[in-house]
Amino acid sequence: MHSTVHQSVLLTDGFWMAEFVLCLALLVSRRKQVAQFFWLKSFLWLKVISFLVLFPLITWHPFGSTATQKYVVYFSAYWGLYAMEALICFLVIRELFLVSLSPLEGLRRLGMILFAWVAAIAAVVALAVSIGPSHTGIQFMIMAVSEFQRCQGVLQLSLLVFLFMVARPLGVTTNNRIFGASIGFSILAVSDLVYSGWFHSQTLLSSVNIFHAASLTIALCVWTVYAYLPDPKRVPVTLPMTSALLRWNEVAKSLGKSGGRVMVVGNQEALDHDMAAWNKAVAVVNAKHTAA
């Protein structure tokens, strides 16, 4: 048992250090390519900061005089950074979605509204699941952050499905960095959903736990490959007149615009309105004749 735990710790620390090195290397060596995606760059910097904060806390325990105090310091730092990561991941998805829809302004604007709604719903679901009479403040925070992370994980997978469906009509090829970023975050989403959901295993060296520990390293490898690939230019979007995307885009562009005004009244109201207009016109004509 002790040997298994030791091997698990060594394996987890190895993946953790690899994540730190890959994040830093990607940010420094390919900063121009990464700079195209502001929130993805923010996510990578957050992972670098997380390592610099959490690794010393769990290795050398610089704060606290007792084991309980040291654990509380690490616990607070871990879940605070994890909450920030969940929020930034949501913003990364929004960024990738808007970039992929850049040729269709109407759908981009509608997408921003939908993402605001999804974020609000995810927050409400996370709070609803977390509230319970027997839950302490710490339990509430853990469940709320975990549920919000799970919601954005589902959204990440939905984004990848969306890109597979509409990539070619939108001029996005599989070599495009938008596609690579989406694949990387989808790997993270699958890892979180599998680990926290139905297939969680208590065995430290099980395939599920190993995949969860290595998921960010795998995603970083995917992002590094795409960062070094030449980013193909997006071809102009050419859609047939019968395209559903084109119709949705036109509908979305018309949302929020008043357009013209149409009076909708019943038959009697229309007759009264016409008679009043007629009487007013007759009065004007009679007034002119009287003046003459």
HELIX and SHEET records of a PDB file:
HELIX    1   1 HIS A    2  SER A   29  1                                  28    
HELIX    2   2 ARG A   31  VAL A   34  1                                   4    
HELIX    3   3 PHE A   38  THR A   59  1                                  22    
HELIX    4   4 ALA A   67  SER A  100  1                                  34    
HELIX    5   5 GLU A  105  SER A  130  1                                  26    
HELIX    6   6 GLY A  137  VAL A  166  1                                  30    
HELIX    7   7 ARG A  177  SER A  196  1                                  20    
HELIX    8   8 SER A  207  TYR A  228  1                                  22    
HELIX    9   9 ALA A  244  SER A  254  1                                  11    
HELIX   10  10 ASN A  267  ALA A  291  1                                  25    
END                                                                             
